[in-house]
Amino acid sequence: MLWNHWWNLVSQLRPACARNKTFLWMTTCLAGMTIRRDMMGVTSIVRALGLTAACYDRVLDFFHSPSLDLHKLTVAWRALVFAHHPGILRVGGKPVLVGDGIKIAKAGRKMPAVKRLHQESDSNTKPEYIFGHSCQAIAVLARAIGERIRHPFDLSHSRGPRLLQSRPSHAA
């Protein structure tokens, strides 16, 4: 019953995939992330599902596939969370969102996604600008089994999709 419920939820993410093959690889990756015991990236997905070594490259290809529309996936994920999670924390009828970001300094200037970043800091020991990656995330707060949990809502990278800036006003 648990896997049937899981499938019913995951199948609602289908509109994000341009092809059925892409959707099947996405469900494979999600199943692997659901049951894996370690956080060793793609390797943990392949190991958890007992896939052959040849599947490693296929899973990597999926994560770079133009057939997966990240914006559509984000919209479908938001709808899924709000439609099916009973414990979303609300204040005045509106969901509570939390956000955070990090800037990670990198030594190379020609590395992918490395750009010049301004650092806001009261400390004069830090340089005003660094070269590195900037990552941001937004999550919706919810209750589950007596604890507060965060459901990832949007993720953004300094050179990736601009999800945080393009959020519809009703989501905020």
N, C-alpha and C positions, 0 to 999 in steps of 0.2 A: 504493500500500500504506500509506503514511504516513497519508493522510486516512481510510482504512478503519479503521486502528488508532485514530486520533483519535476517529472516530465511535463505535466500540465502547466507548471509555472515557466519552465525553460522554453517551452514551445511558444510562449507569448513574445519571446525575443526574436522570433523568425523574421519579422519585417526588416530587421537590420542587415540581413544577409541577402545578397543579390542572387545567389545560387543555392540550390538545395545541398550541394556538396560542402559549401562553406558553412551552412547551418549545422550539418552533421559533424564537421570538424570542431565547430564551436561547442556543440553539446559534448563531444568527446573531451575537450579541454576542461569544460565546466565540471563534468563528472570526475575527471582526474583531480581537479582542485578540491572537489567536495570530499574525496576519500583519501587524499595523500596524507602521509604521516610526517613529511619533512617539507621544508620550504626551499628546495634546491632548483627552482625554476622548472623549465620544460622537462628536465630529467626526472623530477619527482612525479610529473603527470604521466610520463611514459612508464615509469616503474610502478606506480600505483595501479595502473590499468593492465599491466602485464603486456604492453604493446611490444612489437618487434623493434629492433634498433632502427630499421628503415623508417619507422613512424616519427622518429625524432625530427628529421628534416621536414616532414609533412606538417608537424605541429608548428615548427618555426615558420614555415611558409604561411600557415594560417594567420599568425600574428602580424604578418606583413601584407596580407591579402587586400587588394583594392575592392574585393567583393564584400567586405565587411564595412558597413557605413557606421563610423563611430558616433556620429550625431544621432542617427536613428536608434542605435543601440542604447545611448544615454537616455533618449526620450522613452523608449520602451522599458528600460530599467526603472526610471522614475515612476512611470505608470504602474508597473508591477509592484514596487515597494508600497506605494500609496494605496493601491487596491487590495493588497493581500496581507499587509502587516497590521495587526490589530493594536499594537502597542506604541504607535508613533506619539511622541510627546508633543503636546500643543499648548500654546499660550494664547489666550484670546481667540481660539479656534484656528490659529495658524501654526504650522509645523515649526519645530525648533531646529535650525540648521547651525552647524558649527563648521568653521573653516580653519585651515592652517596652511602654512607654506614653508618651504625651506630653500635656501640657496646653498649650493654645494660648489665650492671652489674647485677648479680644474686647472692644471698646469698648462695644458696645450691650448692654443688659440684656434687651431684648425681641426679640432675634434668635432664630431657631429653634435649639433645643438648647443655648443658653447658660445655664449655671448657676453657682452659687457653688462654687468649688473650693478645697480646702485645699492649700497648697504645703508639702511637706516640704523644708526646706533648712537647712543649717548657716549660711548667709549671713543676716545681719540686715538686708541691704540690700533683700531681697525682701519684699513684703508677705505676711502669713500667708495671706490669701485673695485670690483673683482671680475675675473673671467670665470664663468662656470655655468651650471645648470640651475634653473629655477623651476620648482615643482609646487603646485598648489592642489589642495583637495577640499571638497565640501562634503559633509555627511549629514544625514538626518538622524536625530536622536530618537531612540525607541526603548521600550521596556521589554525585557525577555527574561522570564524565570527570576524575577526579583532583582535583576541587574539592569543598568542602563547600557545600551550598546549603540554603536554607530554603524549605519549602513552607508557605504560610500555612495556618493551622489554624482559628483563630478570630479574628474581629475584633469589637470592641465599641466603641460610642460612648456618651457619657455619657447620652444620652436614647434610644439605640437598644436593640436586643435585648440582654438580659443573658446573652450566650453564656458569658462567662468565669465567672460565678457558677453557671450551671446545668450545667456540664460534668459528665458522668457520671464517677464515681470511677475506673472502669477505664481511662479515657483518660489520666489523669494518671500 
